[in-house]
Amino acid sequence: MDNHTRLSSFGKWLAPICTKMFTTAVAECQQDKYTKKLTTTAYLKLFLLAQLQNREGLRHIADDVLGEDLQRELGLTSISASQLSRKHKQVDPELLRHVFERLAGQVLSRQGTVAHRHKIKIIDSTTVTLCLQKFKWAEFRKTKAGIKIHMRLCFLGEQEGVPEKATVTVAKKNDRTQMNELVHEPGVTYVFDRGYIDYSAFDRYCLDGIFFVTRLKNNTHIEPLEERHVPEGSQVSADWRVRIGSQQKKMKHALRMVQTQDSEGNLLFLVTNRFDLSCDEISEMYRNRWAIETFFKWIKQHLQIKHLYDTSEQAVTNQVWIALIAFCLLTLVKLETKVKHSLLQLTRWLTNLLWQPCGQWIRQLKKKPSRTSKGRQQKRTGA
């Protein structure tokens, strides 16, 4: 952590994106070709600050620029809500997506070797409901609009994971349409729910050496081929080699079906193309999906994804990418300082010490937590 005395806490937090690479990318996209005031770099800094401070509108963000410290950081003395709105709609979402993916790569590289002995990536989506009158382009029901954030999370063990890739679509887009974007790496086990079931894709994964674990739909046609041994004392009640598919067409490749229960006693029928693991390991892999549910809950509670600053599709997409960038920046600080404090606590201290020398923020982070109890733990569901 260099230059603690010369760099503000806000500047230190932004350091991973304030690079020549980002400046070059902006120039290549010609984002600032006709810009006279609000550059793309200043825009990103300002909207990341809005994520930290949970600003609910563009006027609130514009008022932040009245502060002298932020003016020096941005090179601006004032900005209007209308100027912010125009820039928010003009910035190319692909530029922000690349920033997010580069930061996610830095997080994973700092994590070192994946802690879990099996390389697991969890796929899921979350819906953000919108007002149909304001977001007509995102209609997915008669009275509702919405977007979907489709996420791939690299699982690290102990119910922890790092978001490494995402796509943003309208809510009516079927989850299966995003599988080519999110599932493509041989040797990795992808864990996803039954909304992603695609029998043709499963046959292709078997040929390409891509592993998966998922839950069967109720209407899946199952042809039992061979019953497998279940160890005594296992939480799994049945283990079969099967062939599955729809009423019209079955898969070419045989799969393995594991029957188990969730925490509420409901039966789960899991299928996988991994025959090398124990049935309990397969069951536990599926239960690891809880990590991505926890991630979605955190970003919805602590980042600005529900309160959108503009109604255009491009602006909405940009806001999602900026929220994910903010998450990665916080995670990088936690990894670099090797502290045990929660990301929420890091955010609180950063917000209070924004313009203080970053050494003051780092010293606060280095203090040992006064609370040693983990408190009441949320009960995990199996599904």
Salt bridges, closest charged atoms under 4 A:
ASP32 OD1 - LYS87 NZ 3.00
GLU56 OE2 - HIS307 NE2 3.99
ASP64 OD1 - ARG55 NH2 2.97
ASP69 OD1 - ARG72 NH2 2.50
GLU73 OE2 - LYS45 NZ 2.98
GLU94 OE1 - ARG97 NH2 2.62
GLU101 OE2 - ARG97 NH1 2.75
GLU101 OE2 - LYS165 NZ 3.22
ASP124 OD2 - ARG289 NH2 3.01
GLU164 OE2 - LYS121 NZ 2.83
GLU164 OE2 - ARG152 NE 2.84
ASP175 OD1 - LYS148 NZ 2.97
ASP175 OD1 - HIS150 ND1 3.66
GLU185 OE2 - LYS119 NZ 3.31
GLU185 OE1 - LYS121 NZ 2.74
ASP193 OD1 - ARG215 NE 3.32
ASP193 OD2 - ARG289 NH2 3.90
ASP203 OD1 - HIS253 ND1 2.77
GLU223 OE1 - LYS250 NZ 3.36
ASP239 OD2 - ARG228 NE 3.53
ASP239 OD2 - ARG256 NH2 2.86
ASP276 OD2 - ARG274 NH2 2.68
GLU281 OE2 - ARG117 NH2 1.79
GLU281 OE2 - HIS118 NE2 3.54
GLU284 OE2 - ARG380 NH2 3.69
GLU293 OE2 - ARG289 NH2 3.48
GLU336 OE2 - LYS12 NZ 3.98
